[in-house]
Amino acid sequence: MPDAESWVPDHPTLPKLRVAVQSCRGCDLYRHATQAVFGEGPPRAPMFMIGEQPGNEEDLQGHPFVGPAGKLLDRALEESGIPRSEVYVTNAVKHFKFEERGKRRIHKKPGAGEIKACRPWLEAEIRLIRPKVILCLGATASQAVLGRDFRLTEHRGEPIAHAWASSVVATIHPSAILRMPDARERHAEFARFVHELAGVKKLLQ
């Protein structure tokens, strides 16, 4: 499988990348997605947040974290005292991977080859933003940054030194909280998520 390197412009800026990503053919996900969904946020954001991939709403609207998981993320950021306007948010994979069930498009986990193919976009974003802290949401984003042997269950919430930032912290993806069938479990996981965000805020200070 090729990767996205050929589509990343020379001497990139965030606006240039945002335009160029729409032409990316680094993997086959572009064939069925509505559009590529690039990252958004301040050009020098101290906090850089990475999810797995756009969901259905993100694919339709063209913005990251605007669906149900994004709304939960907004609430958690507010409760932890972090303005979303000060965070750069993006995904490890820029196109929505899904399978159709009737009229619904159901999220399908991207494969290792697709994550690797999309990595040049993520690297370009990080080089331009130069964040102090990177927060990885979920196992896919965590392994995209910290390697395929990284285990979120073993190192969740731990600050890890990294070449891309002073610290990388991995935690649960908000969509995983939403999928929990038990209300008490959802409440407990959300509280833990907010606590971890508060810890990231301390790293920024």
Secondary structure, 3 states (H helix, E strand, C coil): CCCHHHHCCCCCCHHHHHHHHHHCCCCHHHHCCCCCCCCECCCCCCEEEEECCCCHHHHHHCCCCCCHHHHHHHHHHHHHCCCHHHEEEEECCCCCCEEEECCEEEECCCCHHHHHHHHHHHHHHHHHHCCCEEEEECHHHHHHHHCCCCCHHHHCCCCEEECCEEEEEEECCHHHHHHCCCHHHHHHHHHHHHHHHHHHHHHHC
